[in-house]
């Protein structure tokens, strides 16, 4: 299910500006609906967080398999 910015920063315990920075640098997957509307797959972001906390870079999901 896609959620908005407020749900993301509340669930992940980060600031709204942190979410925006990560989107801007391309680090967090998101969906743009129109010019100003962003939506996120919360499960996808949480799994990304698990990979980072385990010390696995995003690219390791494909490399070496």
C-alpha positions as CSV (number, residue, x, y, z in Angstrom):
1,X,0.0,0.0,0.0
2,X,1.3,3.4,-0.9
3,X,1.5,6.0,1.9
4,X,2.2,9.7,2.1
5,X,5.2,11.6,3.5
6,X,3.7,12.0,7.0
7,X,3.2,8.3,7.4
8,X,6.7,7.6,6.3
9,X,8.5,10.0,8.7
10,X,6.2,9.0,11.6
11,X,6.6,5.3,11.1
12,X,10.4,5.5,10.6
13,X,11.0,8.1,13.3
14,X,12.8,10.6,11.0
15,X,12.2,14.2,10.1
16,X,10.2,15.2,7.0
17,X,13.3,17.0,5.8
18,X,15.3,13.8,6.1
19,X,12.8,12.0,3.9
20,X,12.9,14.8,1.3
21,X,16.7,14.7,1.3
22,X,16.8,10.9,0.7
23,X,14.3,11.2,-2.1
24,X,16.2,14.1,-3.7
25,X,19.5,12.1,-3.7
26,X,17.7,9.1,-5.1
27,X,18.4,6.8,-2.1
28,X,14.7,6.1,-1.2
29,X,12.3,4.5,-3.7
30,X,9.2,6.6,-4.2
31,X,6.4,7.2,-6.7
32,X,5.6,10.7,-8.0
33,X,1.9,11.3,-8.7
34,X,1.8,14.7,-10.4
35,X,4.3,17.4,-9.8
36,X,4.2,17.7,-6.0
37,X,2.7,14.5,-4.7
38,X,5.0,11.7,-3.5
39,X,3.9,8.3,-2.3
40,X,6.0,5.6,-0.7
41,X,5.7,1.8,-0.3
42,X,6.4,1.6,3.5
43,X,7.3,-2.1,3.4
44,X,9.9,-1.4,0.7
45,X,11.4,1.4,2.8
46,X,11.5,-0.8,5.9
47,X,13.3,-3.6,4.0
48,X,15.8,-1.1,2.7
49,X,16.4,0.0,6.2
50,X,17.1,-3.6,7.3
51,X,19.6,-4.0,4.5
52,X,21.4,-0.8,5.6
53,X,21.4,-1.8,9.3
54,X,22.8,-5.2,8.4
55,X,25.6,-3.5,6.5
56,X,24.6,-4.7,3.1
57,X,24.7,-2.0,0.4
58,X,21.7,-1.8,-1.9
59,X,23.7,-3.1,-4.9
60,X,24.6,-6.4,-3.0
61,X,21.0,-7.6,-3.6
62,X,21.9,-8.3,-7.2
63,X,25.7,-8.6,-7.2
64,X,27.2,-12.0,-6.2
65,X,23.9,-13.9,-6.6
